[in-house]
Amino acid sequence: MAASASAASHRVFVYGTLMAEEVVRVLIGRLPSSSPAVLPNHQRFSTKGRVYPAILPVDGKEVSGKVFMGITDSELNVLDIFEDEEYVKRTVEISLTDTSEKLLAYAYIWGNRDDPDLYDEWNFEEWRRVHLEDYVSMTQEFKEELEQLEQKIET
């Protein structure tokens, strides 16, 4: 049996809106296996005028999140498009919270280190309570537009 182009397996560290299962299910159509993880020497920030966070390298800080395992090439492509040009996908070393095992994973790092719109720590539970429903709707619209674009490209 030939391996498909989507068979590659990637790990992706998430720390913001992608920690919400509802958002991930809409984006990639499934909930991949995951483990709680920490990204050392980074800090999560709120972004003025936006409901999603940013992370930047900051010595001595750490960002709690989770790592998705078994992400395919096509799923990674969807995440890349969703994260937009404000983020740069980088390979980072994370530690699993349960075992302290260190792994390499992709993470989406804010592209502008000097962005004046970054402030305070972003709070996932507050975001979930206030913004989740609207964010899932926005994500559904994004996914529908992406699928329509892919259909146009294929025809």
Solvent accessible surface area in square Angstrom, and as a share of the most:
residue,aa,sasa,rsa
1,M,245,1.10
2,A,97,0.75
3,A,91,0.71
4,S,74,0.48
5,A,92,0.71
6,S,38,0.25
7,A,63,0.49
8,A,45,0.35
9,S,85,0.55
10,H,39,0.17
11,R,90,0.33
12,V,0,0.00
13,F,1,0.00
14,V,4,0.02
15,Y,15,0.06
16,G,5,0.05
17,T,9,0.05
18,L,7,0.04
19,M,31,0.14
20,A,0,0.00
21,E,82,0.37
22,E,63,0.28
23,V,0,0.00
24,V,2,0.01
25,R,127,0.46
26,V,33,0.19
27,L,0,0.00
28,I,22,0.11
29,G,64,0.62
30,R,88,0.32
31,L,56,0.28
32,P,4,0.03
33,S,77,0.50
34,S,51,0.33
35,S,30,0.19
36,P,65,0.41
37,A,1,0.00
38,V,27,0.15
39,L,2,0.01
40,P,56,0.35
41,N,72,0.37
42,H,22,0.10
43,Q,39,0.17
44,R,27,0.10
45,F,33,0.14
46,S,14,0.09
47,T,2,0.01
48,K,120,0.51
49,G,84,0.81
50,R,85,0.31
51,V,49,0.28
52,Y,53,0.20
53,P,4,0.03
54,A,0,0.00
55,I,0,0.00
56,L,12,0.06
57,P,51,0.32
58,V,46,0.26
59,D,132,0.68
60,G,75,0.72
61,K,101,0.43
62,E,111,0.50
63,V,3,0.01
64,S,61,0.40
65,G,11,0.11
66,K,35,0.15
67,V,0,0.00
68,F,5,0.02
69,M,48,0.21
70,G,32,0.31
71,I,1,0.00
72,T,34,0.20
73,D,56,0.29
74,S,58,0.37
75,E,19,0.09
76,L,14,0.07
77,N,73,0.37
78,V,13,0.08
79,L,5,0.02
80,D,48,0.25
81,I,73,0.37
82,F,27,0.11
83,E,23,0.10
84,D,74,0.38
85,E,146,0.65
86,E,46,0.21
87,Y,22,0.08
88,V,55,0.32
89,K,69,0.29
90,R,132,0.48
91,T,84,0.49
92,V,16,0.09
93,E,91,0.41
94,I,0,0.00
95,S,22,0.14
96,L,19,0.09
97,T,77,0.45
98,D,113,0.58
99,T,91,0.53
100,S,80,0.52
101,E,91,0.41
102,K,126,0.53
103,L,27,0.13
104,L,103,0.51
105,A,4,0.03
106,Y,62,0.24
107,A,0,0.00
108,Y,9,0.03
109,I,11,0.06
110,W,11,0.04
111,G,45,0.44
112,N,75,0.39
113,R,150,0.55
114,D,126,0.65
115,D,21,0.11
116,P,113,0.71
117,D,47,0.24
118,L,26,0.13
119,Y,102,0.39
120,D,103,0.54
121,E,95,0.43
122,W,17,0.06
123,N,80,0.41
124,F,39,0.16
125,E,112,0.50
126,E,91,0.41
127,W,5,0.02
128,R,79,0.29
129,R,180,0.66
130,V,85,0.49
131,H,64,0.29
132,L,27,0.13
133,E,147,0.66
134,D,107,0.55
135,Y,16,0.06
136,V,26,0.15
137,S,52,0.34
138,M,81,0.36
139,T,0,0.00
140,Q,83,0.37
141,E,101,0.45
142,F,42,0.18
143,K,38,0.16
144,E,98,0.44
145,E,113,0.51
146,L,13,0.07
147,E,74,0.33
148,Q,108,0.48
149,L,98,0.49
150,E,68,0.30
151,Q,114,0.51
152,K,149,0.63
153,I,131,0.66
154,E,144,0.64
155,T,149,0.87
